[in-house]
Each structure stands twice: as C-alpha cells, then as structure tokens.
Amino acid sequence: MEEVKSLEKVLGMKGGDGDTSYARASLFGQLKMIQVIKPILEHEISQHMSFDSLKGGDGLFRIADFGCATGINTLLVVDTIVQTIQTTCSSRSIEVPEFQVYFVDLPSNDFNSLLRSLPPHEQLADRAHKKDENERGFTEPPATRSYFAAVVSGSFYKKLFPPKSLHFCHSSNSLHWLSQVPDSVVDRNSPAWNGGAVYISRDEVGAAYLSQFRKDFSAFLAARAGEMVSGGYMFICLAGRNSVDIKEQSGIGHISHYMEAAFEELINEGMIEKEKMDSFNLPIFCPNVEELESIVKMEKSFEIVESVKLFSGLPLHPFSEVRKGDEEIFGRMVTNSYRAAFENLVRAQLGSDVLTNEFFLRIEKTATAKCQEYLRNRNDQLLAFLVRK
C-alpha cells in the first residue's frame, strides 16, 4: 500500500455537506450508535466521576473529543457531556465550572465545516432563561453551546496537549482506525502477506493486525495519561467484535468483501493492475472485549470503571428491510456511507477521480443487487467503556 503509506496525511472522513460527505452519511449509523451510547455516557459521568481534580485549579474544565470528524454527531456528544457534568455538579453542590472543548482530528479533517456548524456561545448564567434543551430532541443540533471551542490537528497516537491539562476525554468510532497498515501485511516475503484481499483473510494476517492495534492503542493511552490530570476520566467507544476468531471482524469484514469485489471488477476490465489491489489493506481493527481489557491492564495508566460493554446489531443505514422498488435507493445509501469513510484512501491508492468513481459505482451495483443478503449479514458491534487515570 505504498501509495497511501503515510495514513496521517490522507486518512480522514470525507468533508463538505454533500450526499457522500461524512456529515451527511453519519446521520444514519453513527447517529444511531450515539443514541444507544448516550444513556451509558450520562450514567458513567453522573455515577462515577469525581471532581476533585477541579480543586485548586483555574475553574476551567477541559474536554477533548478525539476523532471529531464533521457534522452534528460530535456536537451532540459534547453537549451531552457538558450538560451531564453541569447537572452532576449542581446535584452535589459543586460550583459548575466553565468548559473548554477541543475538537481533535487528523490534518485532513474538514475543520472549516465543523467550525461553521458550531452553535453560538451561551454563557452559563443565561441558560435558565432559554428554552429547555430537552424539548429539541436528540437528533437536532444544539441551539447554543455553553463551552468555548477550539480545534487541534494531529494524530491522537501522539501527544497533542500540555501535561496535566485535560479533565475528560471522549472518542467515538475512531480508535479502531490504525496508525498504519501492519508492515508484514504488505511484505510479499512475510507469512502475513495479504495479497488478493483488502482485510483480514487468515489468522497470520489477523495476528499482525492485532499486534499493530496493541501498539497503537497503548500509544493512545500513554499519550492521554501524560495530558490528563490525576483522576481524569475518558469515555471510549469503538468498533469491536464478540468472537474469539480474529477473522470475524463484524461489519468491517462485510464491507471488505464489497471492496474486494470492486477491485476485482476493475482488474478484470483492464482498468487497473492487480498490484493496486494487492497493496491495498484497510487500516482498521475491531478488538474483542478480552483483547481490549488486556491492553488497558498492560499499559497501566488507566483502570476500567465497571466493565467494557458490547452492543450488537447497529446498522449503518435506516433500512430494516428493502421493499421492491427501493433497491437502488438502498444501494446508493450504502455506497455513500462507504465513500464518506473510505473515499480518501481509495483515491490515494487508485490515483484518479475517474477510477475512484468507477470503484464506488461497482460497489453501488453490488449493494443494489444483493441488498437482501447485505441486510442478513450485516451486524455492526460496538465496545464502550469508561476509564479513570
């Protein structure tokens, strides 16, 4: 995968607000996941958070959202965190702090669209005079924000903040992305070489992916440990799996089959060389609960509060069934979600917009023709947990 070796420069959700943008596509699956996780997030904050870290400080509570991307989802999550902390402080007779929120993502992220979508700032003292936020519904963007906002660009597998500066960190649907495709997976002389596939095809390939995930997730924890105050908390949710079989990569594995079929069609039609497929691998890994817990315990900077929770059956589209005549709509919707997440990677690999469009047209044709099979086999799974430094 030499064309996209430096993932930090090309990896990113598709910007803008068009049909294939992440801001639009994430209104389906990712929003559904956030709705499922919201009560868990509220419970963990209200029941387990200690605010001792605010004592003797400057009265400012600093929050970082790692992997913010664009669209309303990150705003909904941050709004939930801020409001829950406000309510919890009030219920414990703790002075409500002011909030500084950092939206964090890779340099390729569309931060301009994110900043344009930010609601106007509202001082905490004025909130009681505003319409009750609960009336607007969770799928609508917040009307105002009671926090100061800034963006931070860089890989969250590295240090991004000064020491002991963050009180709460959040990351949703981000940490299953790896910093790189494992070296052995693209080495033709390695037992883990993955030619002819774009994802985990054998146990040897899976072992290489797990090793890379351990390295990356440990680096993330170590970086945050230095940046967070003592007693700080972090809530994480990421794509996972419930199987001990490393090849059973839940919904991501299903996506890879459609992408492999698209590559093969372009190869058979003489549009690309086979090397383009052989050198392309998805930089994602979906851990199971045991793998994730073992990394946290070995890294030792954080402890898991309660336990890791597994959620299953979370679709990336609003269809529970496809009625006759809706097949093309379904195929287009599935493809738009693929483009939102993977178009930058595919374009970097294929080298042109024309080939990229042809690639996703093949996926749309397959998703349209096999929509019922897609619905039967798709089963996204999510892991969520709170850790304390």
Order of alpha helices (4+ residues) and beta strands (2+ residues): alpha-alpha-alpha-beta-alpha-beta-alpha-beta-beta-alpha-beta-alpha-alpha-alpha-beta-alpha-alpha-alpha-beta
